[in-house]
Amino acid sequence: MNPKITIVDLEVFYRVGVLAEERAKPQRLLLTVDMDFDFSAAAKTDAIADTIDYFAVSQRLLKFGGGREWKLIEKLAADVADVVLSEFKPQSVTVEVKKFPIKEARYVSVVVIRKR
């Protein structure tokens, strides 16, 4: 297994939904972000400069929905993966977006994988 850094179920509030009424106000989503990254240097140096700052990633994603909206969680997941890959430089990133539109289901989710 490759070394990775994972943020599990980050609670964000984004405007997403096919219908305009759904996008009228931000709704609760959970993001899980797996970043494949060789942090062996950080394990030796104990320096944050040698790894991915997961706090910085979380703060970026908490603000990511500001002023934006999506119709599909598939597009949202792809956009999140693209920004994490380009800004934080993991070897690859897997993003899962969980949405809660069906009361009889715990959640609906999509998963996107991007590689450099």
N, C-alpha and C positions, 0 to 999 in steps of 0.2 A: 504494500500500500504506500502511495506517495505521501510525504508529509503534507499536512493541510491545516489551515486555520478556518474554523467554522463559527459563524454567527447564527444562532438558532432562534427562529421565531421572533425576529425583531418586529415590534409592533409599530406600524406606520399608518398614516391616514392620508390616502390619495383619492383623487376623483377618478373613478373607473366604473365603467358599465356601458352596455350597448345603448340603453335608453337615456335620454337627457335627464330624466328624473333621477336616475341612479347616479349621474355625475353632478347633480345639483349641489351636493355637499360631500366632503371627504368621508370615505368609509374606512373602517378598520380592516387592515390586511396584515398578514404575518409573512415576513421574508426570512428565508434561510439561505445563507450565502456560504458556500464551500469554496475556498480558494486554495488550489494546489500551489505550494510554494516551498522551496528548499530553505528552511530557516536554520540549517545546521550552523551557519556563521553566528547567528544570534544566540544559539544555544551555547556557543563558546564565549562570545564577547559580552553577553547580557546587555547588548545595545539595541535600542528600538530601531535605530537606523539600518540594522541588518535584517529586518523583518517587515511584515505588513502591519501597520498600526490599525488593529481592528477597531479601536475607539474612533479613529478618523473615518474609517469605512462606515461605521454605524452612524456617525454624525452626518456624513454626506448623504446617506440613504434616508435619514429622518427628514432632511430638507429637500430631497430629490423631487417630491411631488408638488412643491410650491409653484403655483402658477401654471401647472400642467394638468392635462387629463388624457385618459386613454379609454377607448371603447372595450378593448380586450385585454385580459390579463396575460395573454400570450405575448402581445406587443410590449406590455409593461415589463414582463420578465426579461425579454430580449434587451430592452433599453437599460435595465438595471445591470444585466450581465455586461453589456458593452461599456458602461461607465466604470464599473469595477475593473474590468480588464484594462481599459485605457489609462485610468488614473492611478491604479494601485499595483499594476503589473504582475499579477500572479501568472503562473504558467498556464493555468486554466481556471475557469470559474463555473460553478454550477449554482443556479438560482432557482429556488422554489418559491412561488407566490401562492399563498393560501387566501381564499376569499370565502365568505360565509353567506351565499345567496339563497341556499335551500335549507329551510328549517329542519327538514327530516334528515339532513346529512351533516356530519360534523364540519366538513369543509369541502371545497372544490379546489384543486391545485393544478398548476402547470409547472414543468421543470424545463429549464433551458441550460445548455452547456455551451460555453465558448472557450476556444483555445487560441493562444498566440501563435 
